[in-house]
Amino acid sequence: MKKSISIFLVLALCAVLLAGCGAPASSTPESSSQPTESVSASQPQEAAQRTTFRIASLKGPTTMGLVGLMDSVDQGQARHDYEVTMYGAADEITPLLVKGEVDVALVPCNLASVLYNNMKEQGGVEIAAINTLGVLYIVTTGDEIHSVTDLAGKTIYSTGEGTTPEYTLNYILEQNGLVPGQDVTIEYKSEATEVVSSMASSSGYPIAMLPQPYVTTAQMQMENLSVALDMTEEWNKVSPDSALVTGVVLARKEFVQENEAAFREFLEDYEASVEFVNANTQEAAQLVANYGIVPKAEVAEKALPACNITFITGEEMKTKVSGYLNVLYEQDAKSVGGALPGDDFYYDA
């Protein structure tokens, strides 16, 4: 089983890689009309029993929306014991989920599907929310690329060969009538830093596909580098019934079933954290830097608005995720674990 999981993860892992300020996720209690009671704006009147949540997350955009909640923990204001640990790669999180040592994980969407298909004997997992939409962008130093069709005859540098960045790029090119490798040359590099290096040494106006926050970092290193195409927007044009989904909130079903009320409160706190991050970019950027997600607050502040941090649940989540996974499945079934997830993959509060 473990070997099988490892193989699937190598194929599925997305290189995205392809993750004391502010209003914390659990805000200061507000007085109700009865002075003997006090509840936060998001709490039900009868709070759940205080619960420990062991949360694993990936360092990058998928964790940026969580910093408000993380700060509430450090300030002693969280209504549950949220223990957040960040990891550099998804294969560090997977065995912890399998062994039941992690309750909630913030992971790439396709990896969540892989885990769903491989963890049924361990009680299963389900996704509760989309926390990050697309973070991929076409960047260039020139002014020739205004649409996907303008990429015809061009060379694109990118990371993520054999993983979701490649599937995303191929899908968008094909939906615009371009054949990858024939109409468009794609040179894959192992890391984003190699992409930037290749662009810097190229003649003319090089083109690349990069994720945030690497786009912002590259713009600070290369003069005149600008975003030509937002791949999330391009995906929406050709597949309006789905979405380019980067990160999701994944939970062990057994944990959710045993802590239903507390889990609902966790989702409320997470949503409040996302709202704080999107409404308070400067304060959130400092937290992102403080927690080591991005080296500098300056980079985080510029990157955050382009990281598509969100919080989508319910039927909208199911529609977007199922459509996205179907696109990946049609290109390579192994990228989603060999089969599309069933309805029990989607948490229903």
N, C-alpha and C positions, 0 to 999 in steps of 0.2 A: 504493500500500500504506500509506504513512504517513498520508495523509489519511483512509483507511478506518479505520485504527487510532484516529486522533484522534476520529473521530465516535463509534466504539463506546465509547471511554473516557468521553466526556462523558455518555453514557447510562448507563454501567455504574458510574461512580465513586460509591462509597458515602460519604455525608457523615459517616461516623464519623471519618470523620475520623480518620462516618460519614460505641496504639500506643504507698571502699577497704576496703569492709567485706566482707563476706560471703564465704562459701565460693564461690570462683570456679568457672566451669564445668569447668575442668581443675584438679582438686584436687592438693594436694601428694602426690607419689608415696608409696605405702605399701610397706614392705619385704615381700618374699615370703619363703617358707620358705628360699630360698637367698639368702644375704647378697650374692651377686654380682649379683643382679638386682633391679630395682625397677620397678614399674608402678603406674599410678593404678588406682583401683577400677573405672573404667569402660573402661580400655584393654584391647585384646587384647594377648597376649604379644608379638606381632610388630606393632609400630606401623607405620602407613603413612608414606610419605615426606612430609616437611613440605611443606605446600601452601598457596598463597595463595588466600584466598576473598574475592572482592569482593562485599560484601553491601550491598544497598540496603534501607532500611526506611522505613516511614512513621511520622512523629512521632505517637505515641498509644499506645493499648493494645496494638496489634500488635507493638510493640517492647519493652514493659515486661518481658516474660519473657526478653529477651535481655541484660539489664543485668549479670547474673552473668558471662556469657561476655565481655561488653565489658570488665568490670572485670578479668577474668583476663588480657586482652590488655594493659591498662594496667599491671598488676602484673608483666608479663613471665612469666606462668605458663601461657599458652595453648600447646597443643601444635601448633597451626597458626597461620598468619598471617591472622587474621580482621580484615579491613579493613571496618569498618561505617560507612556514611554514611547519615544520616537526611535525609529530604526532607519537604516540607510537603504535596505533592500527588502522586498516582499518575502523572499525566501527565509528571512529571519523571523517573520511573523507567522508563517504557515505552520511550523511544527508546534508553536505555542497554542494556536487555535486547535489543532488536532488533539493535543494533550489536555485541552481544557484549562490552560493556564492564562488564557486571555478571554475576556467576555465580549469585547467590542473591538473591531478593527477598522481603520480607515485605509482602504486599499483601492487599487485600480478596478474599474467596473468589470473588465473581462476576467481578472483574477478572482473576483467574487464568484463568478460563474464556474470557474475551474474548481474552486473550493466547494461549491454547492454539489458538484458532480462527484467529488472525491471524499466528502465527509459525511455521507449518509449513515455510515456505520458508527460514526461518533456523535450522532444525534442531530446533525445537520446545521446549516446556517441559513440566514435570510437577510436581505437588505432592507433597511428601514428608511433610508433617505439617499438622495443624490446630494453630495456636498461640493462637487466641483464639476463644472461643464468643461468645454474645450479650452485647452491652454496652448494649442499649436498655432503658429503664425508663419507665413511666408515673409521673409525679410530680404531686402536688397539694398545696394548702394545706388542703384540707378532709378530711373523713372519710367521704365518700360512696362511694368507689370501692373495692370489695372483690373484684370479678370483672369480666371483660371485658363482660359484659352490663350492668353498671352504667354503662357509657359511653354507653348509648342516650340520645339527646337532648342530649348534651353536645358542647362544642367542645373540640378538642384542638389545641394549638399544637405544631408539629414542624418539623424541618429535613428535607432529603432528598427533596424532591418529584422524582418521576421516577427515583429511584434506590432502592437496597435498603431504606432505612428505610420508604419509602412502600409497597413491595411487602410488607414484613414486617407493617406495621400493617394493610394491607388484608387480607392473608391471615388473620391472627388474628381480625380483626373478622368476616370472612365465615364463617370456621369456627365462629364463635359466633353465627351467625344475624343479624349486623348488616350493613347495606349502607353502605359508606363514601360520604359525601356525601349520604346520604338519612337514615339513622338516626343517623349521627354526622357532625358538621361538623368538617372538618380544615383548619386554616389553616397553610399552610407559610411558613416564613421562611428566609432565605438562610443565616443563621448561628445558632448556639446562643445567642449573646449577645442576638440579637433576640427569641428565644423567651422568655428570662428577662425582658427588658424588657417584652414584651407581657403576660406573667403579672403583673408588678409593677404595671402600669397597669390591669389588669382588676378589675372589681368581683366580689364573691362569692368563690368558691373555684376559681381557674383550674386547668386541667389541661394537661399537656404531655407529650410523649415526647422524652426526651433520652438521649444516650449518656453513659457514663462516659468521662473524669472530669468532664464538664460537670455531671453530677448533683451531685457533691460540691461543686463550685465554686458552683453555684446555691444549694445548701443553706446555704452560708456567707453568702450575700447576702440570702436571703429567709427570714424567720422562719416557722416551722411548715411549711416545705416538706418533704414526706416521700415515700418511694417507696410507691406504691399497688400497682403490678403489675410484676413482673419478666417482661419479654417473652420471655426464654429459657424460663422455666417455662411460660408460656402457650403457646409454640410446642410444647414437649414434650407438652403435654396433647392438642393436636390433631394432632400429627404425630410420634408416638413413634419411628417408624422413620427419622427424619432428625434434623437438629439445626439450630439457628440459628447458622450459622457466620459469624464476622466475618473473621478473618485466617488466612492459610495461609502455609506456607513453600514458595515456588516456586523451581525451579532450571532452568537450561538443560540439556537432555538431553545435549548434547555434553560439557559440563563434567563432569556426573555420570559419564558413560561413561568419560571419560579419567582420572577420579580416584575410582574406586569406593570403595577402602578409606578414603581420606581423607574422602570424603563421609559414609560411615557413622560415622566418628569425630566429624565435625562434628555429626551428629544426636545422638550420645551426649552431646556437650558442651552442645548446645542443651537437651536434656532435663534435664541436670544443672542448668543455669541456671534453667529453669522450676521445678524442685523447690526450688532455693534461694530464688527469689522468693516462692513460695507458703508456704514454711516460715519465712521470716525477713522479715516484712512491714516492720518498722521499718528494718532495714538496707537492704532493697531499695528502700524509698521514698526513702531518702537518695540512692541511686544514680540512681534515676529523676529526681530533681531535679537532681543533679549533671550528668547528661547532657542536661538541658534538655527532657526529654519532658513534664514537668509543672513549672510554675514553682516550686512549694513542696513540700518533703518532707511537710508537714502534709496537704496535699491528696492527695498520692500515697498516703500511709499509709491514709487513709480510703477512697480510691477502689480501691486494689488488690484487696481481697477481693471487690469487685463487678465486676471487669473480666474475670472468667472466663478467666484465663490458663491454658492447658493445653498438653499435648503429646500428640496422638493420631495414630497411624500405622496402616498396614496396612489390613486389611479394615474395621475400625471407622471409620477415616478415610474410606474409599471409600463406605461406607454413608451416613454422615452428610452428606458433601459432595454425593454424587449426589442424595440426597433433597432437599437444600436447593436445589441448582441446578434441579432439576425444578420445584419450586414457582415459582421466579423465571421459568423458561422459559415456564410456562403463563400467566403474567401478561404477560410481554413478552420475546419471544425475543432481542431486541437486548441485554437486560440480561446475557446470558451469552455474547454473541458470535454469536448467530444459530442456534446448534446446541448440543446437549448434548455434552460431551466424550466421547471413547471411552475404553476401558480403559487405553490408553497414557497417559492423563492422570495416572494414579495410580502413583507410584513404588513399586516392589516390591523391597525390599532382598534 
